[in-house]
């Protein structure tokens, strides 16, 4: 489950990074940015809350 969370985080950062490079002089698409942030947040939530050391 740890690697699933990290995979979601990496996917979110990759999406945001590629869209930033693709549309560099202009502003990024809000939809793509939102998808990237949601994927990153899901991965962060998995690692933070589901894998919390007890």
PDBQT receptor file of N, H, CA, C and O in Angstrom, charges set to zero:
ATOM      1  N   UNK A   1       0.815  -1.186   0.000  1.00  0.00    +0.000 N 
ATOM      2  CA  UNK A   1       0.000   0.000   0.000  1.00  0.00    +0.000 C 
ATOM      3  C   UNK A   1       0.869   1.264   0.000  1.00  0.00    +0.000 C 
ATOM      4  O   UNK A   1       0.468   2.301  -0.528  1.00  0.00    +0.000 OA
ATOM      5  N   UNK A   2       2.039   1.166   0.586  1.00  0.00    +0.000 N 
ATOM      6  H   UNK A   2       2.365   0.324   1.014  1.00  0.00    +0.000 HD
ATOM      7  CA  UNK A   2       2.963   2.296   0.625  1.00  0.00    +0.000 C 
ATOM      8  C   UNK A   2       3.324   2.736  -0.788  1.00  0.00    +0.000 C 
ATOM      9  O   UNK A   2       3.326   3.928  -1.095  1.00  0.00    +0.000 OA
ATOM     10  N   UNK A   3       3.627   1.767  -1.643  1.00  0.00    +0.000 N 
ATOM     11  H   UNK A   3       3.625   0.798  -1.393  1.00  0.00    +0.000 HD
ATOM     12  CA  UNK A   3       4.039   2.093  -3.000  1.00  0.00    +0.000 C 
ATOM     13  C   UNK A   3       2.871   2.601  -3.841  1.00  0.00    +0.000 C 
ATOM     14  O   UNK A   3       3.079   3.374  -4.776  1.00  0.00    +0.000 OA
ATOM     15  N   UNK A   4       1.671   2.188  -3.529  1.00  0.00    +0.000 N 
ATOM     16  H   UNK A   4       1.502   1.560  -2.769  1.00  0.00    +0.000 HD
ATOM     17  CA  UNK A   4       0.498   2.705  -4.233  1.00  0.00    +0.000 C 
ATOM     18  C   UNK A   4       0.343   4.195  -3.940  1.00  0.00    +0.000 C 
ATOM     19  O   UNK A   4       0.086   4.991  -4.843  1.00  0.00    +0.000 OA
ATOM     20  N   UNK A   5       0.501   4.561  -2.675  1.00  0.00    +0.000 N 
ATOM     21  H   UNK A   5       0.709   3.914  -1.942  1.00  0.00    +0.000 HD
ATOM     22  CA  UNK A   5       0.430   5.968  -2.307  1.00  0.00    +0.000 C 
ATOM     23  C   UNK A   5       1.514   6.788  -2.976  1.00  0.00    +0.000 C 
ATOM     24  O   UNK A   5       1.252   7.883  -3.474  1.00  0.00    +0.000 OA
ATOM     25  N   UNK A   6       2.733   6.264  -2.991  1.00  0.00    +0.000 N 
ATOM     26  H   UNK A   6       2.946   5.374  -2.587  1.00  0.00    +0.000 HD
ATOM     27  CA  UNK A   6       3.833   6.963  -3.646  1.00  0.00    +0.000 C 
ATOM     28  C   UNK A   6       3.619   7.057  -5.159  1.00  0.00    +0.000 C 
ATOM     29  O   UNK A   6       4.011   8.044  -5.781  1.00  0.00    +0.000 OA
ATOM     30  N   UNK A   7       3.001   6.038  -5.745  1.00  0.00    +0.000 N 
ATOM     31  H   UNK A   7       2.682   5.236  -5.239  1.00  0.00    +0.000 HD
ATOM     32  CA  UNK A   7       2.704   6.060  -7.168  1.00  0.00    +0.000 C 
ATOM     33  C   UNK A   7       1.694   7.159  -7.499  1.00  0.00    +0.000 C 
ATOM     34  O   UNK A   7       1.843   7.856  -8.503  1.00  0.00    +0.000 OA
ATOM     35  N   UNK A   8       0.669   7.315  -6.661  1.00  0.00    +0.000 N 
ATOM     36  H   UNK A   8       0.548   6.748  -5.846  1.00  0.00    +0.000 HD
ATOM     37  CA  UNK A   8      -0.301   8.390  -6.855  1.00  0.00    +0.000 C 
ATOM     38  C   UNK A   8       0.375   9.750  -6.719  1.00  0.00    +0.000 C 
ATOM     39  O   UNK A   8       0.107  10.653  -7.512  1.00  0.00    +0.000 OA
ATOM     40  N   UNK A   9       1.235   9.908  -5.738  1.00  0.00    +0.000 N 
ATOM     41  H   UNK A   9       1.453   9.175  -5.094  1.00  0.00    +0.000 HD
ATOM     42  CA  UNK A   9       1.944  11.169  -5.568  1.00  0.00    +0.000 C 
ATOM     43  C   UNK A   9       2.817  11.475  -6.780  1.00  0.00    +0.000 C 
ATOM     44  O   UNK A   9       2.822  12.602  -7.275  1.00  0.00    +0.000 OA
ATOM     45  N   UNK A  10       3.547  10.487  -7.251  1.00  0.00    +0.000 N 
ATOM     46  H   UNK A  10       3.543   9.572  -6.848  1.00  0.00    +0.000 HD
ATOM     47  CA  UNK A  10       4.412  10.681  -8.412  1.00  0.00    +0.000 C 
ATOM     48  C   UNK A  10       3.592  11.005  -9.662  1.00  0.00    +0.000 C 
ATOM     49  O   UNK A  10       3.993  11.841 -10.471  1.00  0.00    +0.000 OA
ATOM     50  N   UNK A  11       2.451  10.347  -9.817  1.00  0.00    +0.000 N 
ATOM     51  H   UNK A  11       2.125   9.667  -9.160  1.00  0.00    +0.000 HD
ATOM     52  CA  UNK A  11       1.603  10.622 -10.979  1.00  0.00    +0.000 C 
ATOM     53  C   UNK A  11       1.089  12.056 -10.945  1.00  0.00    +0.000 C 
ATOM     54  O   UNK A  11       1.069  12.734 -11.972  1.00  0.00    +0.000 OA
ATOM     55  N   UNK A  12       0.676  12.514  -9.779  1.00  0.00    +0.000 N 
ATOM     56  H   UNK A  12       0.693  11.963  -8.945  1.00  0.00    +0.000 HD
ATOM     57  CA  UNK A  12       0.196  13.890  -9.659  1.00  0.00    +0.000 C 
ATOM     58  C   UNK A  12       1.281  14.902  -9.971  1.00  0.00    +0.000 C 
ATOM     59  O   UNK A  12       1.042  15.867 -10.697  1.00  0.00    +0.000 OA
ATOM     60  N   UNK A  13       2.479  14.690  -9.426  1.00  0.00    +0.000 N 
ATOM     61  H   UNK A  13       2.673  13.906  -8.836  1.00  0.00    +0.000 HD
ATOM     62  CA  UNK A  13       3.583  15.608  -9.701  1.00  0.00    +0.000 C 
ATOM     63  C   UNK A  13       3.997  15.567 -11.163  1.00  0.00    +0.000 C 
ATOM     64  O   UNK A  13       4.340  16.599 -11.739  1.00  0.00    +0.000 OA
ATOM     65  N   UNK A  14       3.968  14.383 -11.771  1.00  0.00    +0.000 N 
ATOM     66  H   UNK A  14       3.689  13.545 -11.304  1.00  0.00    +0.000 HD
ATOM     67  CA  UNK A  14       4.339  14.242 -13.176  1.00  0.00    +0.000 C 
ATOM     68  C   UNK A  14       3.355  14.972 -14.078  1.00  0.00    +0.000 C 
ATOM     69  O   UNK A  14       3.758  15.653 -15.021  1.00  0.00    +0.000 OA
ATOM     70  N   UNK A  15       2.070  14.831 -13.790  1.00  0.00    +0.000 N 
ATOM     71  H   UNK A  15       1.743  14.278 -13.024  1.00  0.00    +0.000 HD
ATOM     72  CA  UNK A  15       1.047  15.504 -14.595  1.00  0.00    +0.000 C 
ATOM     73  C   UNK A  15       1.216  17.014 -14.511  1.00  0.00    +0.000 C 
ATOM     74  O   UNK A  15       1.177  17.704 -15.529  1.00  0.00    +0.000 OA
ATOM     75  N   UNK A  16       1.403  17.522 -13.311  1.00  0.00    +0.000 N 
ATOM     76  H   UNK A  16       1.436  16.962 -12.484  1.00  0.00    +0.000 HD
ATOM     77  CA  UNK A  16       1.589  18.965 -13.138  1.00  0.00    +0.000 C 
ATOM     78  C   UNK A  16       2.875  19.426 -13.822  1.00  0.00    +0.000 C 
ATOM     79  O   UNK A  16       2.886  20.465 -14.482  1.00  0.00    +0.000 OA
ATOM     80  N   UNK A  17       3.936  18.677 -13.675  1.00  0.00    +0.000 N 
ATOM     81  H   UNK A  17       3.927  17.833 -13.139  1.00  0.00    +0.000 HD
ATOM     82  CA  UNK A  17       5.212  19.056 -14.283  1.00  0.00    +0.000 C 
ATOM     83  C   UNK A  17       5.169  19.062 -15.797  1.00  0.00    +0.000 C 
ATOM     84  O   UNK A  17       5.652  20.002 -16.429  1.00  0.00    +0.000 OA
ATOM     85  N   UNK A  18       4.592  18.015 -16.387  1.00  0.00    +0.000 N 
ATOM     86  H   UNK A  18       4.200  17.252 -15.874  1.00  0.00    +0.000 HD
ATOM     87  CA  UNK A  18       4.523  17.957 -17.843  1.00  0.00    +0.000 C 
ATOM     88  C   UNK A  18       3.630  19.049 -18.405  1.00  0.00    +0.000 C 
ATOM     89  O   UNK A  18       3.945  19.629 -19.444  1.00  0.00    +0.000 OA
ATOM     90  N   UNK A  19       2.522  19.338 -17.738  1.00  0.00    +0.000 N 
ATOM     91  H   UNK A  19       2.265  18.867 -16.894  1.00  0.00    +0.000 HD
ATOM     92  CA  UNK A  19       1.650  20.394 -18.239  1.00  0.00    +0.000 C 
ATOM     93  C   UNK A  19       2.314  21.761 -18.086  1.00  0.00    +0.000 C 
ATOM     94  O   UNK A  19       2.125  22.640 -18.928  1.00  0.00    +0.000 OA
ATOM     95  N   UNK A  20       3.081  21.943 -17.029  1.00  0.00    +0.000 N 
ATOM     96  H   UNK A  20       3.234  21.229 -16.346  1.00  0.00    +0.000 HD
ATOM     97  CA  UNK A  20       3.822  23.195 -16.868  1.00  0.00    +0.000 C 
ATOM     98  C   UNK A  20       4.819  23.386 -17.998  1.00  0.00    +0.000 C 
ATOM     99  O   UNK A  20       4.919  24.479 -18.556  1.00  0.00    +0.000 OA
ATOM    100  N   UNK A  21       5.551  22.345 -18.341  1.00  0.00    +0.000 N 
ATOM    101  H   UNK A  21       5.470  21.458 -17.888  1.00  0.00    +0.000 HD
ATOM    102  CA  UNK A  21       6.543  22.428 -19.419  1.00  0.00    +0.000 C 
ATOM    103  C   UNK A  21       5.853  22.595 -20.775  1.00  0.00    +0.000 C 
ATOM    104  O   UNK A  21       6.327  23.340 -21.633  1.00  0.00    +0.000 OA
ATOM    105  N   UNK A  22       4.748  21.907 -20.957  1.00  0.00    +0.000 N 
ATOM    106  H   UNK A  22       4.362  21.302 -20.261  1.00  0.00    +0.000 HD
ATOM    107  CA  UNK A  22       4.032  21.949 -22.240  1.00  0.00    +0.000 C 
ATOM    108  C   UNK A  22       3.476  23.337 -22.538  1.00  0.00    +0.000 C 
ATOM    109  O   UNK A  22       3.502  23.778 -23.687  1.00  0.00    +0.000 OA
ATOM    110  N   UNK A  23       2.974  24.026 -21.521  1.00  0.00    +0.000 N 
ATOM    111  H   UNK A  23       2.952  23.668 -20.588  1.00  0.00    +0.000 HD
ATOM    112  CA  UNK A  23       2.336  25.327 -21.727  1.00  0.00    +0.000 C 
ATOM    113  C   UNK A  23       3.145  26.445 -21.085  1.00  0.00    +0.000 C 
ATOM    114  O   UNK A  23       2.567  27.399 -20.564  1.00  0.00    +0.000 OA
ATOM    115  N   UNK A  24       4.472  26.347 -21.110  1.00  0.00    +0.000 N 
ATOM    116  H   UNK A  24       4.942  25.572 -21.533  1.00  0.00    +0.000 HD
ATOM    117  CA  UNK A  24       5.318  27.220 -20.295  1.00  0.00    +0.000 C 
ATOM    118  C   UNK A  24       5.038  28.710 -20.391  1.00  0.00    +0.000 C 
ATOM    119  O   UNK A  24       4.797  29.324 -19.351  1.00  0.00    +0.000 OA
ATOM    120  N   UNK A  25       5.053  29.334 -21.553  1.00  0.00    +0.000 N 
ATOM    121  H   UNK A  25       5.250  28.835 -22.397  1.00  0.00    +0.000 HD
ATOM    122  CA  UNK A  25       4.868  30.783 -21.505  1.00  0.00    +0.000 C 
ATOM    123  C   UNK A  25       3.468  31.181 -21.024  1.00  0.00    +0.000 C 
ATOM    124  O   UNK A  25       3.274  32.280 -20.506  1.00  0.00    +0.000 OA
ATOM    125  N   UNK A  26       2.518  30.298 -21.195  1.00  0.00    +0.000 N 
ATOM    126  H   UNK A  26       2.676  29.405 -21.616  1.00  0.00    +0.000 HD
ATOM    127  CA  UNK A  26       1.140  30.587 -20.810  1.00  0.00    +0.000 C 
ATOM    128  C   UNK A  26       0.817  29.953 -19.464  1.00  0.00    +0.000 C 
ATOM    129  O   UNK A  26       1.629  29.234 -18.881  1.00  0.00    +0.000 OA
ATOM    130  N   UNK A  27      -0.372  30.234 -18.996  1.00  0.00    +0.000 N 
ATOM    131  H   UNK A  27      -1.031  30.818 -19.469  1.00  0.00    +0.000 HD
ATOM    132  CA  UNK A  27      -0.839  29.687 -17.726  1.00  0.00    +0.000 C 
ATOM    133  C   UNK A  27      -1.283  28.236 -17.931  1.00  0.00    +0.000 C 
ATOM    134  O   UNK A  27      -1.804  27.880 -18.989  1.00  0.00    +0.000 OA
ATOM    135  N   UNK A  28      -1.070  27.402 -16.904  1.00  0.00    +0.000 N 
ATOM    136  H   UNK A  28      -0.648  27.691 -16.045  1.00  0.00    +0.000 HD
ATOM    137  CA  UNK A  28      -1.481  26.001 -16.979  1.00  0.00    +0.000 C 
ATOM    138  C   UNK A  28      -3.001  25.886 -17.005  1.00  0.00    +0.000 C 
ATOM    139  O   UNK A  28      -3.716  26.771 -16.535  1.00  0.00    +0.000 OA
ATOM    140  N   UNK A  29      -3.474  24.788 -17.560  1.00  0.00    +0.000 N 
ATOM    141  H   UNK A  29      -2.893  24.069 -17.942  1.00  0.00    +0.000 HD
ATOM    142  CA  UNK A  29      -4.897  24.493 -17.554  1.00  0.00    +0.000 C 
ATOM    143  C   UNK A  29      -5.349  24.185 -16.127  1.00  0.00    +0.000 C 
ATOM    144  O   UNK A  29      -4.700  23.417 -15.417  1.00  0.00    +0.000 OA
ATOM    145  N   UNK A  30      -6.442  24.774 -15.722  1.00  0.00    +0.000 N 
ATOM    146  H   UNK A  30      -6.970  25.397 -16.299  1.00  0.00    +0.000 HD
ATOM    147  CA  UNK A  30      -6.956  24.524 -14.365  1.00  0.00    +0.000 C 
ATOM    148  C   UNK A  30      -7.406  23.083 -14.176  1.00  0.00    +0.000 C 
ATOM    149  O   UNK A  30      -7.250  22.515 -13.095  1.00  0.00    +0.000 OA
ATOM    150  N   UNK A  31      -7.959  22.498 -15.217  1.00  0.00    +0.000 N 
ATOM    151  H   UNK A  31      -8.085  22.959 -16.095  1.00  0.00    +0.000 HD
ATOM    152  CA  UNK A  31      -8.437  21.123 -15.118  1.00  0.00    +0.000 C 
ATOM    153  C   UNK A  31      -7.279  20.157 -14.897  1.00  0.00    +0.000 C 
ATOM    154  O   UNK A  31      -7.368  19.262 -14.056  1.00  0.00    +0.000 OA
ATOM    155  N   UNK A  32      -6.199  20.332 -15.643  1.00  0.00    +0.000 N 
ATOM    156  H   UNK A  32      -6.127  21.059 -16.327  1.00  0.00    +0.000 HD
ATOM    157  CA  UNK A  32      -5.043  19.456 -15.495  1.00  0.00    +0.000 C 
ATOM    158  C   UNK A  32      -4.387  19.671 -14.133  1.00  0.00    +0.000 C 
ATOM    159  O   UNK A  32      -3.972  18.712 -13.482  1.00  0.00    +0.000 OA
ATOM    160  N   UNK A  33      -4.295  20.918 -13.708  1.00  0.00    +0.000 N 
ATOM    161  H   UNK A  33      -4.631  21.697 -14.237  1.00  0.00    +0.000 HD
ATOM    162  CA  UNK A  33      -3.732  21.212 -12.395  1.00  0.00    +0.000 C 
ATOM    163  C   UNK A  33      -4.574  20.579 -11.288  1.00  0.00    +0.000 C 
ATOM    164  O   UNK A  33      -4.029  20.027 -10.333  1.00  0.00    +0.000 OA
ATOM    165  N   UNK A  34      -5.890  20.656 -11.413  1.00  0.00    +0.000 N 
ATOM    166  H   UNK A  34      -6.333  21.104 -12.190  1.00  0.00    +0.000 HD
ATOM    167  CA  UNK A  34      -6.785  20.066 -10.417  1.00  0.00    +0.000 C 
ATOM    168  C   UNK A  34      -6.632  18.553 -10.362  1.00  0.00    +0.000 C 
ATOM    169  O   UNK A  34      -6.607  17.972  -9.278  1.00  0.00    +0.000 OA
ATOM    170  N   UNK A  35      -6.530  17.915 -11.513  1.00  0.00    +0.000 N 
ATOM    171  H   UNK A  35      -6.551  18.387 -12.394  1.00  0.00    +0.000 HD
ATOM    172  CA  UNK A  35      -6.344  16.460 -11.548  1.00  0.00    +0.000 C 
ATOM    173  C   UNK A  35      -5.026  16.077 -10.895  1.00  0.00    +0.000 C 
ATOM    174  O   UNK A  35      -4.972  15.119 -10.125  1.00  0.00    +0.000 OA
ATOM    175  N   UNK A  36      -3.963  16.816 -11.194  1.00  0.00    +0.000 N 
ATOM    176  H   UNK A  36      -4.007  17.594 -11.819  1.00  0.00    +0.000 HD
ATOM    177  CA  UNK A  36      -2.664  16.537 -10.588  1.00  0.00    +0.000 C 
ATOM    178  C   UNK A  36      -2.685  16.707  -9.082  1.00  0.00    +0.000 C 
ATOM    179  O   UNK A  36      -2.129  15.887  -8.351  1.00  0.00    +0.000 OA
ATOM    180  N   UNK A  37      -3.324  17.765  -8.618  1.00  0.00    +0.000 N 
ATOM    181  H   UNK A  37      -3.776  18.431  -9.211  1.00  0.00    +0.000 HD
ATOM    182  CA  UNK A  37      -3.407  18.003  -7.173  1.00  0.00    +0.000 C 
ATOM    183  C   UNK A  37      -4.245  16.928  -6.492  1.00  0.00    +0.000 C 
ATOM    184  O   UNK A  37      -3.897  16.475  -5.402  1.00  0.00    +0.000 OA
ATOM    185  N   UNK A  38      -5.331  16.516  -7.113  1.00  0.00    +0.000 N 
ATOM    186  H   UNK A  38      -5.614  16.883  -7.999  1.00  0.00    +0.000 HD
ATOM    187  CA  UNK A  38      -6.174  15.467  -6.528  1.00  0.00    +0.000 C 
ATOM    188  C   UNK A  38      -5.415  14.152  -6.438  1.00  0.00    +0.000 C 
ATOM    189  O   UNK A  38      -5.477  13.473  -5.413  1.00  0.00    +0.000 OA
ATOM    190  N   UNK A  39      -4.697  13.782  -7.498  1.00  0.00    +0.000 N 
ATOM    191  H   UNK A  39      -4.646  14.334  -8.330  1.00  0.00    +0.000 HD
ATOM    192  CA  UNK A  39      -3.919  12.540  -7.459  1.00  0.00    +0.000 C 
ATOM    193  C   UNK A  39      -2.855  12.599  -6.367  1.00  0.00    +0.000 C 
ATOM    194  O   UNK A  39      -2.667  11.635  -5.626  1.00  0.00    +0.000 OA
ATOM    195  N   UNK A  40      -2.164  13.725  -6.269  1.00  0.00    +0.000 N 
ATOM    196  H   UNK A  40      -2.317  14.509  -6.871  1.00  0.00    +0.000 HD
ATOM    197  CA  UNK A  40      -1.156  13.867  -5.229  1.00  0.00    +0.000 C 
ATOM    198  C   UNK A  40      -1.787  13.779  -3.845  1.00  0.00    +0.000 C 
ATOM    199  O   UNK A  40      -1.239  13.134  -2.951  1.00  0.00    +0.000 OA
ATOM    200  N   UNK A  41      -2.934  14.424  -3.665  1.00  0.00    +0.000 N 
ATOM    201  H   UNK A  41      -3.379  14.948  -4.391  1.00  0.00    +0.000 HD
ATOM    202  CA  UNK A  41      -3.610  14.418  -2.364  1.00  0.00    +0.000 C 
ATOM    203  C   UNK A  41      -4.093  13.022  -1.986  1.00  0.00    +0.000 C 
ATOM    204  O   UNK A  41      -4.042  12.649  -0.814  1.00  0.00    +0.000 OA
ATOM    205  N   UNK A  42      -4.555  12.256  -2.949  1.00  0.00    +0.000 N 
ATOM    206  H   UNK A  42      -4.597  12.559  -3.901  1.00  0.00    +0.000 HD
ATOM    207  CA  UNK A  42      -4.972  10.878  -2.675  1.00  0.00    +0.000 C 
ATOM    208  C   UNK A  42      -3.773  10.059  -2.213  1.00  0.00    +0.000 C 
ATOM    209  O   UNK A  42      -3.868   9.310  -1.240  1.00  0.00    +0.000 OA
ATOM    210  N   UNK A  43      -2.655  10.196  -2.902  1.00  0.00    +0.000 N 
ATOM    211  H   UNK A  43      -2.578  10.804  -3.692  1.00  0.00    +0.000 HD
ATOM    212  CA  UNK A  43      -1.445   9.479  -2.493  1.00  0.00    +0.000 C 
ATOM    213  C   UNK A  43      -0.958   9.913  -1.129  1.00  0.00    +0.000 C 
ATOM    214  O   UNK A  43      -0.538   9.084  -0.320  1.00  0.00    +0.000 OA
ATOM    215  N   UNK A  44      -1.011  11.205  -0.869  1.00  0.00    +0.000 N 
ATOM    216  H   UNK A  44      -1.351  11.878  -1.525  1.00  0.00    +0.000 HD
ATOM    217  CA  UNK A  44      -0.601  11.717   0.445  1.00  0.00    +0.000 C 
ATOM    218  C   UNK A  44      -1.524  11.189   1.529  1.00  0.00    +0.000 C 
ATOM    219  O   UNK A  44      -1.072  10.813   2.610  1.00  0.00    +0.000 OA
ATOM    220  N   UNK A  45      -2.823  11.162   1.238  1.00  0.00    +0.000 N 
ATOM    221  H   UNK A  45      -3.190  11.467   0.360  1.00  0.00    +0.000 HD
ATOM    222  CA  UNK A  45      -3.796  10.658   2.207  1.00  0.00    +0.000 C 
ATOM    223  C   UNK A  45      -3.587   9.185   2.512  1.00  0.00    +0.000 C 
ATOM    224  O   UNK A  45      -3.712   8.764   3.662  1.00  0.00    +0.000 OA
ATOM    225  N   UNK A  46      -3.271   8.403   1.493  1.00  0.00    +0.000 N 
ATOM    226  H   UNK A  46      -3.170   8.745   0.559  1.00  0.00    +0.000 HD
ATOM    227  CA  UNK A  46      -2.996   6.978   1.717  1.00  0.00    +0.000 C 
ATOM    228  C   UNK A  46      -1.809   6.824   2.625  1.00  0.00    +0.000 C 
ATOM    229  O   UNK A  46      -1.862   6.055   3.585  1.00  0.00    +0.000 OA
ATOM    230  N   UNK A  47      -0.734   7.539   2.346  1.00  0.00    +0.000 N 
ATOM    231  H   UNK A  47      -0.691   8.164   1.566  1.00  0.00    +0.000 HD
ATOM    232  CA  UNK A  47       0.477   7.395   3.170  1.00  0.00    +0.000 C 
ATOM    233  C   UNK A  47       0.305   7.991   4.553  1.00  0.00    +0.000 C 
ATOM    234  O   UNK A  47       0.882   7.488   5.517  1.00  0.00    +0.000 OA
ATOM    235  N   UNK A  48      -0.473   9.046   4.667  1.00  0.00    +0.000 N 
ATOM    236  H   UNK A  48      -0.942   9.454   3.884  1.00  0.00    +0.000 HD
ATOM    237  CA  UNK A  48      -0.605   9.733   5.945  1.00  0.00    +0.000 C 
ATOM    238  C   UNK A  48      -1.597   9.050   6.883  1.00  0.00    +0.000 C 
ATOM    239  O   UNK A  48      -1.321   8.884   8.071  1.00  0.00    +0.000 OA
ATOM    240  N   UNK A  49      -2.743   8.657   6.353  1.00  0.00    +0.000 N 
ATOM    241  H   UNK A  49      -2.967   8.792   5.388  1.00  0.00    +0.000 HD
ATOM    242  CA  UNK A  49      -3.819   8.179   7.215  1.00  0.00    +0.000 C 
ATOM    243  C   UNK A  49      -3.985   6.661   7.213  1.00  0.00    +0.000 C 
ATOM    244  O   UNK A  49      -4.252   6.072   8.260  1.00  0.00    +0.000 OA
ATOM    245  N   UNK A  50      -3.832   6.021   6.054  1.00  0.00    +0.000 N 
ATOM    246  H   UNK A  50      -3.616   6.500   5.203  1.00  0.00    +0.000 HD
ATOM    247  CA  UNK A  50      -4.020   4.573   6.011  1.00  0.00    +0.000 C 
ATOM    248  C   UNK A  50      -2.812   3.805   6.515  1.00  0.00    +0.000 C 
ATOM    249  O   UNK A  50      -2.942   2.679   6.994  1.00  0.00    +0.000 OA
ATOM    250  N   UNK A  51      -1.641   4.407   6.409  1.00  0.00    +0.000 N 
ATOM    251  H   UNK A  51      -1.535   5.322   6.020  1.00  0.00    +0.000 HD
ATOM    252  CA  UNK A  51      -0.415   3.723   6.819  1.00  0.00    +0.000 C 
ATOM    253  C   UNK A  51       0.185   4.327   8.079  1.00  0.00    +0.000 C 
ATOM    254  O   UNK A  51       1.380   4.188   8.336  1.00  0.00    +0.000 OA
ATOM    255  N   UNK A  52      -0.637   4.984   8.847  1.00  0.00    +0.000 N 
ATOM    256  H   UNK A  52      -1.608   5.096   8.638  1.00  0.00    +0.000 HD
ATOM    257  CA  UNK A  52      -0.154   5.639  10.072  1.00  0.00    +0.000 C 
ATOM    258  C   UNK A  52       0.393   4.587  11.051  1.00  0.00    +0.000 C 
ATOM    259  O   UNK A  52      -0.253   3.577  11.329  1.00  0.00    +0.000 OA
ATOM    260  N   UNK A  53       1.571   4.848  11.551  1.00  0.00    +0.000 N 
ATOM    261  H   UNK A  53       2.096   5.669  11.326  1.00  0.00    +0.000 HD
ATOM    262  CA  UNK A  53       2.168   3.944  12.540  1.00  0.00    +0.000 C 
ATOM    263  C   UNK A  53       1.411   4.084  13.855  1.00  0.00    +0.000 C 
ATOM    264  O   UNK A  53       1.192   5.186  14.357  1.00  0.00    +0.000 OA
ATOM    265  N   UNK A  54       1.020   2.938  14.393  1.00  0.00    +0.000 N 
ATOM    266  H   UNK A  54       1.198   2.043  13.986  1.00  0.00    +0.000 HD
ATOM    267  CA  UNK A  54       0.210   2.978  15.618  1.00  0.00    +0.000 C 
ATOM    268  C   UNK A  54       1.017   2.610  16.824  1.00  0.00    +0.000 C 
ATOM    269  O   UNK A  54       0.491   2.592  17.937  1.00  0.00    +0.000 OA
TER     270      UNK A  54
